[in-house]
Amino acid sequence: MGEDTKTRVKESQEEGRQEMWRSIEIVGSVEKWASTVVVGDELNFIPPLNFAMVDNGVFRSGFPHSANFSFLQTLNLRSIIYLCPEPYPEANTEFLKSNEIRLFQFGIEGYKEPFVNIPEDTIREALNVVLDVRNHPVLIHCNRGKHRTGCVVGCLRKLQRWCLSSVFDEYQRFAAAKARVSDQRFMELFDVSSVPISFSCSNK
């Protein structure tokens, strides 16, 4: 075999190995749920801030931006629960339309004061949407995914009969140094008997 032929074979083998490596990287990223950003020939999935799975078909996060859209597509969402009063951005609205995702908006003001009245009726309405499995998969989000989202998820946990210490532990895991006594007090006093239970979730 001539030197030119050997060189071409070697280059072909190297290209084949590079293609295989790129394919493995892409598949691995998809499996980790890690919206797509192309860096060179690699594909990365970026979840929204504070993203987590709450239960089967229920997710939580901070505000999703355009960089997160491809990641959200992997969830096959039917609904999004938005807990802020501000209008949904046009880019997000277009994403919902193109993916046939229904938006439920419950405008809860974001307060920094330690003692405020959290609207229990609004939290209850949001929970009714979460509990309706026809809306699943559903994403619950506010701005940072800490306080308003934390209160909704905390009340859901009470419906699941979680003990309060576990409810607070989960809340604090996302709120961290921003944890509010008023939020935890609200979750503690929330009356779950006023919410119809039609959704089977895990206990803790």
HUFENQUI-V552787 format. One record per residue. RES is the residue in one small letter. PHI is phi in degrees with one decimal (* if undefined). PSI is psi in whole degrees, -180 to 180 (none if undefined). Layout:
RES_PHI_PSI + RES_PHI_PSI
This chain:
m_*_132 + g_-73.3_165 + e_-63.7_-39 + d_-62.1_-42 + t_-63.5_-44 + k_-60.3_-40 + t_-64.3_-43 + r_-64.8_-40 + v_-62.9_-44 + k_-63.0_-43 + e_-64.6_-39 + s_-63.5_-41 + q_-64.8_-41 + e_-63.4_-43 + e_-63.0_-39 + g_-62.5_-42 + r_-65.8_-38 + q_-65.2_-42 + e_-62.5_-42 + m_-62.5_-43 + w_-62.2_-43 + r_-63.8_-40 + s_-63.7_-43 + i_-63.5_-41 + e_-62.0_-42 + i_-66.0_-48 + v_-61.9_-42 + g_-61.5_-40 + s_-66.2_-40 + v_-63.2_-43 + e_-65.3_-26 + k_-88.5_3 + w_58.2_19 + a_-83.6_none + s_*_155 + t_-80.7_131 + v_-120.8_126 + v_-93.2_118 + v_-115.3_105 + g_65.7_-121 + d_-104.3_8 + e_-99.6_154 + l_-117.7_125 + n_-121.5_137 + f_-103.6_129 + i_-116.2_112 + p_-74.0_157 + p_-64.4_164 + l_-55.0_138 + n_57.4_32 + f_-71.4_140 + a_-161.5_156 + m_-86.6_128 + v_-88.3_-48 + d_-162.5_-179 + n_-56.5_119 + g_79.5_6 + v_-128.8_127 + f_-129.5_162 + r_-136.5_156 + s_-172.0_176 + g_-82.0_-171 + f_-66.8_125 + p_-79.3_134 + h_-108.4_175 + s_-58.5_-31 + a_-66.6_-15 + n_-98.8_-6 + f_-61.7_-44 + s_-65.6_-35 + f_-62.3_-45 + l_-62.2_-31 + q_-61.7_-30 + t_-69.3_-16 + l_-86.2_-13 + n_54.1_48 + l_-63.4_143 + r_-99.6_-31 + s_-143.8_154 + i_-129.9_132 + i_-102.5_116 + y_-109.3_121 + l_-101.8_16 + c_-109.9_153 + p_-80.7_-18 + e_-68.2_148 + p_-59.6_146 + y_-69.9_135 + p_-60.3_151 + e_-59.1_-41 + a_-62.0_-40 + n_-69.3_-39 + t_-62.7_-42 + e_-64.8_-38 + f_-61.9_-43 + l_-62.5_-44 + k_-62.5_-46 + s_-68.2_-21 + n_-111.1_10 + e_53.8_48 + i_-104.1_131 + r_-88.4_137 + l_-103.7_127 + f_-111.7_115 + q_-108.6_127 + f_-123.4_102 + g_-77.0_91 + i_-100.8_124 + e_-65.0_144 + g_-91.6_110 + y_-104.8_142 + k_-101.8_-13 + e_-68.2_146 + p_-72.0_-25 + f_-124.7_98 + v_-136.4_161 + n_-90.5_112 + i_-81.4_128 + p_-69.1_101 + e_-63.0_-39 + d_-61.6_-39 + t_-68.6_-41 + i_-61.3_-40 + r_-64.3_-41 + e_-63.7_-41 + a_-63.6_-40 + l_-63.0_-37 + n_-61.0_-35 + v_-69.1_-43 + v_-61.9_-40 + l_-73.8_-18 + d_-82.7_106 + v_-64.3_-15 + r_-66.6_-17 + n_-92.2_-2 + h_-84.6_149 + p_-68.8_141 + v_-128.9_142 + l_-112.4_128 + i_-101.5_127 + h_-152.0_154 + c_-122.0_-131 + n_-90.7_-55 + r_-105.0_-8 + g_75.4_26 + k_-112.4_-66 + h_-87.7_-61 + r_-64.3_-46 + t_-63.2_-40 + g_-61.2_-38 + c_-67.5_-43 + v_-62.6_-47 + v_-66.3_-39 + g_-61.7_-42 + c_-68.4_-35 + l_-61.7_-41 + r_-63.4_-35 + k_-64.8_-38 + l_-63.2_-30 + q_-82.8_2 + r_67.7_33 + w_-70.5_147 + c_-72.2_154 + l_-60.8_-36 + s_-62.0_-38 + s_-70.8_-38 + v_-60.6_-46 + f_-68.9_-37 + d_-59.8_-45 + e_-65.7_-44 + y_-57.8_-46 + q_-68.8_-27 + r_-63.4_-33 + f_-93.0_-38 + a_-77.5_-30 + a_52.9_-127 + a_-68.5_-13 + k_-93.3_9 + a_-58.5_140 + r_-118.2_134 + v_-61.7_-37 + s_-62.9_-38 + d_-63.9_-46 + q_-68.3_-36 + r_-64.1_-41 + f_-60.9_-47 + m_-63.2_-38 + e_-63.7_-40 + l_-91.4_-7 + f_-61.0_130 + d_-88.7_102 + v_-73.8_-16 + s_-67.7_-16 + s_-86.8_-2 + v_-112.3_123 + p_-67.6_132 + i_-95.5_109 + s_-129.9_24 + f_-140.8_120 + s_-88.2_116 + c_-126.2_171 + s_-75.9_148 + n_-97.0_161 + k_-153.1_none
